[in-house]
Amino acid sequence: MPSADGLTSDPSSGRLKRLVHWVGAALAVIAILFLLAQFNEHAGQISESQFRDAWMRVLAAAFGYFVCGVPLGAIWWLTVRCSGQTEPPAWVCIQVHMASQLGKYLPGNVAHFAARHWMMRNRGSENLGLIAAGLLEALVLVAAAALLAVAVLRPAVQIVLGWAIPPMLELLLVLAGLIAVVAGWRYIRRRGWIDAALPAMQSVWMMLSALIIAAVFFFGMTACFILVSGNFALPDFPTIVPWIAASWMLGFLVPGAPGGIGVREFVLVLGLSPLSGEAPALLDAALFRLVTIGGDALMAGAGLLFLRLEKRSGN
């Protein structure tokens, strides 16, 4: 049935989405149960005092993750501009993006997208342009994460399948990620969801800028992980970045896992256990989850506060 915006809804598509959602939720539950079983197995090596001793590191890393909200909001602003929207300005887009962050922890893992869409609509942005911006934002973040995560494919495949990935295949995967960004942008542009009056080269530069900023976000995320970890230090940064990117990407792509909970921790434990031991990896993954929840809460609080101040100054 056609919608007010000319889009169509297919009942079979709705059933498929529900099926995918439940499959994703089941995977998240399985990952959480696995992690709980591992915690139980290594209970003698993980004590409450280790959590208590880490609270200052958790607070510092949570503040660092809060700062990472600025590049995330900048990506949102660039994709909004790429869709042809000239308003609202960059700082307001960043505030809106921050204010919506806690929505990811609600069932369905889409409330933050809906909240962002609603807040931007109230500030004069067009519906189709915001849909395009949301798709471009997701595409940029997943592409950046995939490009950074290529480095973990070789050890992961070696562990799981027992065979090595040729370097040429890794290069092809990097090129595929870049091609996916360009193809996604061209598809959305052909659908008319991006302002055709915007010069193509300007759009390309915006997308490339967003891709670079997305990489900066994952670098910042990695710095926060190292800060809260008691097992890794700055020299381990190049080793940790791909696993952080891979955990974020899979947590984002698995539907039905609010905030990627369970999935991200599973990937981190899988990747970091050979480096630090299983018990330390479990502790680091749990602490990092506290960091991201705390950072998202700070983002939401700051974003809502600034938006309220903006509204009062406008009146």
Secondary structure as GFF3:
##gff-version 3
##sequence-region A 1 315
A	DSSP	alpha_helix	11	41	.	.	.	ID=ss1
A	DSSP	three_ten_helix	43	45	.	.	.	ID=ss2
A	DSSP	alpha_helix	48	53	.	.	.	ID=ss3
A	DSSP	alpha_helix	55	67	.	.	.	ID=ss4
A	DSSP	alpha_helix	69	82	.	.	.	ID=ss5
A	DSSP	alpha_helix	90	99	.	.	.	ID=ss6
A	DSSP	three_ten_helix	101	105	.	.	.	ID=ss7
A	DSSP	alpha_helix	111	121	.	.	.	ID=ss8
A	DSSP	alpha_helix	127	160	.	.	.	ID=ss9
A	DSSP	alpha_helix	167	190	.	.	.	ID=ss10
A	DSSP	alpha_helix	200	228	.	.	.	ID=ss11
A	DSSP	three_ten_helix	234	236	.	.	.	ID=ss12
A	DSSP	alpha_helix	237	253	.	.	.	ID=ss13
A	DSSP	three_ten_helix	258	260	.	.	.	ID=ss14
A	DSSP	alpha_helix	263	276	.	.	.	ID=ss15
A	DSSP	alpha_helix	278	314	.	.	.	ID=ss16
###
